Amino acid sequence: MDLMEAKQILSLMGGAIPSGQWSQELTTAVQRALAELYLLNPHDDVDGVIGLRTRGAWGYFKEATNQADPDTIESESVDLLLQALDNPVGLIGQAKITLQPEFAFRRRQGQANREQSAQAIIAAAKTQQLTTAQIAYILATAEHESDSFNTLEEYARGNQYEGRNDLGNTQAGDGPRFKGRGYVQLTGRRNYMRYTEITGIELVKLPIILMNWPALSVFVIVDGMMRGVYTERRLGEFVNSSQADFFNARQVVNDHDCAQKIADHANDWIKQLT
């Protein structure tokens, strides 16, 4: 279903319909619209089937537009959805940064994702004049955090982050809401808030955007590792013109968790890049 057809179906909808009663056609139209706004993956989630992802995305949309009853579609919510499609900036924000061209990332398609993801990360890194070793370490981090380029969403629900003040998770539900997403598995209200400020995209209001917009996720991993956003340690402290300390570079993201594994990945990427 293309976007024009989806808009037409939505414009004809009347009354209030609980999600459990949506027709396949209506479900597909809603999914197509939400995917256009980066609230669903256009390659995986537009299937006409109501599932956890569609319910979650619809819930985020209704919350962001100050509507009640996240499990129902009605005339008002349709009107707001159509308005958002006509003016996405009003919902998701205006990007303040330059992104790589759009590309597909499909869940559990690691081999296909690897090539496109690597190309985008390398291109983004080169615009910042990163060294080959720095690019290799960012690619190694992306490979590890995305489970070999199979996912841009942490598999766990995120309950383990609930109440983590060090991540800025001070409100009930912050753990699951701000669980790991993107190539670096950005985690915690503090980091999502920081990247709302840096990018102009409403990642606090709509955190699922990060896992459905690969080009944005590319920016976040390259920028964050070089800027030192996640732990206040910058990649340049460990990997620069005079050294390539791939083991200790893990402190840029997550202390020494899996440090040797990622260092080995970085050495493999170096061979591919040179």
C-alpha positions in Angstrom: 0.0 0.0 0.0 1.4 3.4 -1.0 1.0 6.5 1.1 -1.7 8.1 -1.1 -3.9 5.0 -0.8 -3.3 4.9 3.0 -4.4 8.6 3.3 -7.5 7.9 1.3 -8.5 4.9 3.5 -7.9 7.0 6.6 -9.9 9.9 5.3 -13.0 7.7 4.9 -12.9 6.3 8.4 -15.6 7.3 10.8 -16.5 6.6 14.4 -14.3 5.1 17.1 -12.8 1.6 16.6 -10.8 -0.4 19.1 -7.6 -1.7 17.6 -8.8 -5.3 18.0 -11.6 -4.5 15.5 -9.5 -2.8 12.9 -9.8 -4.3 9.4 -6.7 -5.5 7.6 -7.1 -2.6 5.2 -7.3 0.0 8.1 -4.5 -1.6 9.9 -2.3 -1.4 6.9 -3.2 2.2 6.3 -2.3 3.1 9.9 0.9 1.2 9.7 1.9 2.9 6.4 1.2 6.3 7.9 3.2 5.6 11.1 6.1 4.2 9.1 6.2 7.5 7.1 6.8 9.2 10.5 9.5 6.7 11.6 7.2 5.2 14.2 7.3 1.8 12.5 9.8 0.1 10.1 8.3 0.4 6.6 10.1 -2.8 5.5 9.0 -5.1 8.4 5.9 -3.6 10.0 3.4 -2.7 7.3 1.7 -6.1 7.1 -1.9 -5.5 8.0 -1.5 -7.4 11.3 -2.0 -5.8 14.7 0.9 -6.7 16.9 2.9 -5.3 19.8 4.9 -2.9 17.5 1.8 -1.5 15.9 0.0 -1.0 19.2 3.1 0.5 20.7 3.6 2.9 17.8 -0.1 4.0 17.9 0.2 4.5 21.6 3.2 6.7 21.2 1.5 8.7 18.5 -1.7 9.3 20.6 0.4 10.2 23.6 2.5 12.7 21.6 -0.7 14.3 20.3 -2.3 14.5 23.7 -5.1 12.0 23.0 -6.7 9.6 25.4 -7.4 5.8 24.9 -4.2 4.6 23.1 -6.0 1.5 21.9 -8.7 3.2 19.8 -8.7 5.1 16.5 -11.3 7.8 16.0 -12.0 10.8 13.7 -9.9 13.1 15.8 -6.9 10.9 15.8 -7.2 10.3 12.1 -7.3 14.0 11.5 -4.1 14.5 13.6 -2.4 11.6 11.8 -3.2 13.1 8.4 -2.0 16.5 9.6 1.3 14.9 10.8 1.8 13.3 7.4 1.3 16.7 5.7 3.6 18.4 8.3 5.9 15.8 9.9 8.0 18.5 11.6 5.1 19.3 13.8 5.2 15.8 15.3 8.8 14.5 15.0 10.7 17.8 15.0 13.0 19.5 12.5 16.5 17.9 12.0 19.3 20.3 12.8 22.0 17.9 11.5 22.9 16.4 8.1 22.1 12.8 7.7 23.2 10.1 5.3 20.7 9.1 2.6 17.9 6.8 3.6 18.5 3.1 3.5 16.6 0.0 4.6 17.4 -2.0 7.8 15.3 -5.1 8.2 15.2 -7.1 11.4 17.1 -10.4 11.4 18.6 -9.6 8.0 22.1 -9.2 9.3 24.1 -9.9 6.1 22.1 -7.4 4.0 22.1 -4.9 6.8 25.8 -5.2 7.3 26.8 -3.9 3.9 24.4 -0.9 3.8 25.0 0.0 7.5 28.8 -0.1 7.1 28.6 2.1 4.0 26.5 4.7 5.8 28.7 4.7 8.9 31.9 5.0 6.9 30.5 7.9 4.8 29.3 9.7 8.0 32.7 9.1 9.7 34.6 10.4 6.7 32.7 13.7 6.7 34.2 14.2 10.2 37.7 13.2 9.0 37.9 10.2 11.3 40.9 8.0 11.0 40.7 4.5 9.6 41.2 3.0 13.1 38.4 5.2 14.5 36.1 4.1 11.8 37.0 0.5 12.4 36.2 0.8 16.1 32.8 2.5 15.5 31.9 -0.3 13.0 33.0 -2.9 15.6 30.8 -1.2 18.2 27.8 -1.1 15.8 28.3 -4.8 14.9 28.3 -5.8 18.6 25.5 -3.6 19.8 23.2 -4.5 16.9 23.8 -8.2 17.3 25.7 -8.5 14.0 23.4 -5.9 12.3 20.3 -7.9 13.1 18.5 -5.4 15.2 18.3 -1.7 16.1 16.3 -2.4 19.3 17.5 -4.1 22.5 16.0 -7.5 22.8 15.2 -7.1 26.6 12.2 -5.0 27.6 14.3 -2.5 29.5 13.0 -3.1 33.0 16.6 -3.4 34.2 17.0 0.3 33.6 14.0 1.4 35.7 15.0 3.9 38.4 18.6 4.2 37.1 19.4 7.8 38.1 22.8 7.6 36.4 20.9 7.2 33.1 18.4 10.0 34.0 15.6 7.5 34.4 13.7 9.4 37.1 10.1 8.8 36.0 8.0 5.7 36.2 8.3 3.6 33.0 11.6 5.3 31.9 13.4 1.9 31.8 11.4 0.4 29.0 10.7 3.7 27.3 14.3 4.6 27.0 15.8 1.1 26.5 18.6 0.5 24.0 18.0 1.5 20.4 20.1 2.3 17.3 23.5 1.1 16.3 24.9 2.1 19.7 21.8 1.0 21.7 21.3 4.5 23.1 19.9 4.0 26.6 18.3 6.2 29.3 16.3 9.4 29.4 19.4 11.5 29.8 20.9 10.3 26.5 17.6 10.5 24.6 17.2 14.1 25.9 20.7 14.9 24.8 20.1 13.7 21.3 16.8 15.5 21.1 18.8 18.7 21.7 21.6 17.8 19.3 19.4 16.5 16.4 16.2 18.5 16.8 14.3 15.2 16.5 11.7 14.5 19.3 13.4 11.4 20.7 12.2 11.9 24.3 8.6 12.2 23.1 9.0 9.4 20.4 12.0 7.3 21.3 11.1 4.5 18.9 12.1 6.8 16.0 15.7 5.9 16.6 15.2 2.2 15.7 13.1 3.0 12.7 15.4 5.6 11.1 18.7 4.0 10.4 20.3 7.2 9.0 19.6 8.9 12.3 21.0 6.0 14.2 24.2 6.3 12.1 24.6 10.0 13.1 24.0 9.1 16.8 26.7 6.4 17.0 29.4 8.4 15.1 28.6 11.7 16.8 28.2 10.2 20.3 31.4 8.2 20.3 33.5 11.1 19.0 31.8 13.7 21.3 31.8 11.6 24.4 28.1 11.8 25.0 27.4 8.4 26.6 30.1 8.2 29.3 32.0 11.5 28.9 34.9 9.5 27.4 35.7 10.3 23.8 37.0 7.8 21.2 39.8 10.1 20.4 41.3 9.5 23.9 41.9 5.9 23.0 42.2 5.8 19.2 44.1 8.5 17.5 47.2 9.2 15.4 49.5 7.8 18.0 47.6 4.8 19.4 44.8 2.3 18.7 43.8 1.1 22.2 40.7 -0.8 21.1 40.4 -2.6 24.4 40.0 0.4 26.6 38.1 2.3 23.9 35.0 0.4 25.2 34.8 2.9 28.0 33.4 5.3 25.5 30.1 3.3 25.5 29.9 0.8 28.3 32.9 0.4 30.7 34.8 -2.8 29.7 31.7 -4.9 28.8 32.8 -7.3 26.0 35.9 -5.1 25.5 38.1 -7.9 24.0 35.4 -9.1 21.7 34.8 -5.7 20.3 38.5 -5.0 20.0 38.8 -8.2 17.9 35.9 -7.0 15.7 37.8 -3.7 15.2 40.9 -5.5 14.1 38.9 -7.4 11.6 37.4 -4.2 10.3 40.8 -2.6 10.0 41.8 -5.4 7.6 38.7 -4.7 5.5 39.2 -1.0 5.4 42.8 -1.1 4.4 
